[in-house]
């Protein structure tokens, strides 16, 4: 997934997330899943995540002066908005200069008046970022994975007049420091954060098929044929009793899937839909790839099932063997 440093507008997946959250109180946050090697190379030092003496060390609160990026500077120092849409105004500048160019003869003031654009100063927000370790995993191949919750340390309220301005700012502040951001109910539990990892996916409970379909179809061109195809395939996946539904957001918005175990996920490509992919332990990595990249992987990494006449029976048979 490409790394976007800043947003020019509030992303569609965030707008949809806000609509789904019933509470007026919003958190801008993300969950990052990183390997031990990434931490040891210093990739997350600016977030206070590092290894010291071979032991994971976390700074729980990252103060504004330690954050990096354009919005981090604005967060610390504030910034000016130049109103080029308004008439210019006269502004007088003054400074002291030495008399006859000789400081020993004293100084006098010079004033110059110019037409300038009107400006509005936005005070610094001085928001911190909080880091929390949610989970540590030891995979079979010896890799250690760490799941972190990264949060802009302020609660936003939908009913406040500056909500959208603050939301846009918080999204960019987190995006430029983690390359990932989303919105959550302020009361979201640790368990719920673990369900949405920062790999470009939105996770839905098993009982919310209709909600997952609505989310998937909201991100693509809405034709009756596409919607019927997605609904048919999603209903069949529901009959197989998955534990969760997975719908892509951001760069991965083409995907819709069902999770049956932590290492058993079935994916559909909702835009093309020419095959189903059954993925295993590395499903998060592979599902971000293009079809061509996936097909270049080793056969043990996935099972590809074209949508032929009996694809439902073939998929059911494969899942029965793998579960």
Buried (B, 14 or more C-beta within 10 A) or exposed (E): BEEBEEBEEBBEBBEBBBEEBEEBBBBBBBBBBBBBEBBEEEBBEBBBBBEEEEEBEBBEEBBBEBBEBEBBBBBBEEBEEEEEEEEEEEEEEEEEEEEEEEEEEEEEEEEEEEEEBBEEEEEBBEBBBBBBEBBEEEEEEEEBBBBBBBBBBBEBBEEEEEBEEBBBBBBBBBBBBBBBBBBBBBEBEEEBBBBBBBBBBBBBEBEEBEBBBEBBBBBBEEEEEBBEBBBEBBEBBBEBEBEBBBBBBBEBBBBBBBBBEEEBBBBBBBBEBEBBBBBBBBBBEBBBBEEEEBEEEEEEBBBEBEBEEEBBEBBBEBBEEEE
